[in-house]
Amino acid sequence: MTGLLRGPWGVVLVLAYLLNAYVAYGALTIQPQGAWDESTLTAIEFASALLITLGVLTFLLGLFPVLQRSLNRWWLAPAVVFLAMGAARWTYIVQTYPQGPGS
């Protein structure tokens, strides 16, 4: 029975990881022009939060077939990596471009 479930779960997880990769690319490659570029900083923070959310959702989605032993536990690794990338990027932006007084 696990062979029958491996295909659909694998396809769903690959598509979810492709969506994560697309969001990660946007979150990591957008660069603000300076501390005054608030709209770009907000976009980076939003993309990072979206990447964290997608990482958690993809992890939970992959946890079901892993616990049923239809997929290997290594299928969860990309979700954890995307989650860590989103958290690291968000932390970097908040630390590098702190919001000034009166902003």
One Martini backbone bead per residue (centre of mass of N, CA, C, O) as a GRO file, in nm:
protein
  103
    1MET     BB    1   0.053   0.065  -0.015
    2THR     BB    2   0.297   0.266  -0.016
    3GLY     BB    3   0.339   0.281  -0.326
    4LEU     BB    4   0.066   0.429  -0.387
    5LEU     BB    5   0.130   0.690  -0.197
    6ARG     BB    6   0.401   0.809  -0.297
    7GLY     BB    7   0.324   0.966  -0.552
    8PRO     BB    8   0.117   1.183  -0.453
    9TRP     BB    9   0.290   1.295  -0.219
   10GLY     BB   10   0.534   1.371  -0.388
   11VAL     BB   11   0.393   1.575  -0.573
   12VAL     BB   12   0.286   1.767  -0.355
   13LEU     BB   13   0.565   1.832  -0.226
   14VAL     BB   14   0.707   1.941  -0.477
   15LEU     BB   15   0.509   2.175  -0.524
   16ALA     BB   16   0.552   2.305  -0.246
   17TYR     BB   17   0.863   2.347  -0.284
   18LEU     BB   18   0.839   2.534  -0.529
   19LEU     BB   19   0.689   2.757  -0.380
   20ASN     BB   20   0.906   2.802  -0.168
   21ALA     BB   21   1.133   2.877  -0.368
   22TYR     BB   22   0.996   3.129  -0.484
   23VAL     BB   23   0.975   3.286  -0.217
   24ALA     BB   24   1.276   3.268  -0.141
   25TYR     BB   25   1.386   3.423  -0.378
   26GLY     BB   26   1.241   3.689  -0.308
   27ALA     BB   27   1.347   3.721  -0.010
   28LEU     BB   28   1.669   3.705  -0.092
   29THR     BB   29   1.694   3.922  -0.350
   30ILE     BB   30   1.579   4.151  -0.216
   31GLN     BB   31   1.690   4.497  -0.205
   32PRO     BB   32   1.745   4.760  -0.031
   33GLN     BB   33   1.846   5.101  -0.063
   34GLY     BB   34   1.760   5.152   0.245
   35ALA     BB   35   1.626   5.258   0.545
   36TRP     BB   36   1.397   5.429   0.378
   37ASP     BB   37   1.285   5.156   0.231
   38GLU     BB   38   0.989   5.052   0.341
   39SER     BB   39   0.849   4.886   0.116
   40THR     BB   40   1.075   4.674   0.081
   41LEU     BB   41   1.091   4.581   0.375
   42THR     BB   42   0.800   4.484   0.387
   43ALA     BB   43   0.825   4.274   0.159
   44ILE     BB   44   1.042   4.102   0.296
   45GLU     BB   45   0.883   4.039   0.553
   46PHE     BB   46   0.647   3.903   0.409
   47ALA     BB   47   0.810   3.681   0.263
   48SER     BB   48   0.925   3.559   0.523
   49ALA     BB   49   0.653   3.490   0.656
   50LEU     BB   50   0.555   3.313   0.422
   51LEU     BB   51   0.788   3.109   0.441
   52ILE     BB   52   0.727   3.014   0.725
   53THR     BB   53   0.439   2.920   0.674
   54LEU     BB   54   0.504   2.721   0.443
   55GLY     BB   55   0.699   2.547   0.606
   56VAL     BB   56   0.493   2.450   0.815
   57LEU     BB   57   0.279   2.336   0.619
   58THR     BB   58   0.472   2.137   0.474
   59PHE     BB   59   0.550   1.980   0.722
   60LEU     BB   60   0.262   1.887   0.795
   61LEU     BB   61   0.207   1.751   0.521
   62GLY     BB   62   0.462   1.549   0.545
   63LEU     BB   63   0.400   1.402   0.818
   64PHE     BB   64   0.184   1.199   0.739
   65PRO     BB   65   0.350   1.006   0.541
   66VAL     BB   66   0.580   0.954   0.742
   67LEU     BB   67   0.407   0.817   0.965
   68GLN     BB   68   0.305   0.594   0.744
   69ARG     BB   69   0.564   0.509   0.568
   70SER     BB   70   0.553   0.630   0.254
   71LEU     BB   71   0.783   0.820   0.351
   72ASN     BB   72   1.062   0.964   0.405
   73ARG     BB   73   1.209   1.179   0.639
   74TRP     BB   74   1.363   1.361   0.418
   75TRP     BB   75   1.104   1.520   0.318
   76LEU     BB   76   1.131   1.738   0.563
   77ALA     BB   77   1.392   1.910   0.514
   78PRO     BB   78   1.303   2.145   0.323
   79ALA     BB   79   1.105   2.275   0.524
   80VAL     BB   80   1.320   2.348   0.736
   81VAL     BB   81   1.495   2.522   0.552
   82PHE     BB   82   1.279   2.732   0.476
   83LEU     BB   83   1.220   2.821   0.763
   84ALA     BB   84   1.509   2.918   0.829
   85MET     BB   85   1.534   3.125   0.600
   86GLY     BB   86   1.301   3.308   0.688
   87ALA     BB   87   1.407   3.369   0.975
   88ALA     BB   88   1.685   3.483   0.892
   89ARG     BB   89   1.588   3.714   0.710
   90TRP     BB   90   1.412   3.860   0.914
   91THR     BB   91   1.634   3.907   1.125
   92TYR     BB   92   1.825   4.067   0.942
   93ILE     BB   93   1.634   4.303   0.876
   94VAL     BB   94   1.574   4.394   1.168
   95GLN     BB   95   1.879   4.441   1.248
   96THR     BB   96   1.976   4.629   1.004
   97TYR     BB   97   1.667   4.780   0.986
   98PRO     BB   98   1.571   4.975   1.200
   99GLN     BB   99   1.321   5.132   1.353
  100GLY     BB  100   1.264   5.444   1.390
  101PRO     BB  101   1.176   5.723   1.525
  102GLY     BB  102   0.855   5.803   1.400
  103SER     BB  103   0.773   5.544   1.198
   0.00000   0.00000   0.00000
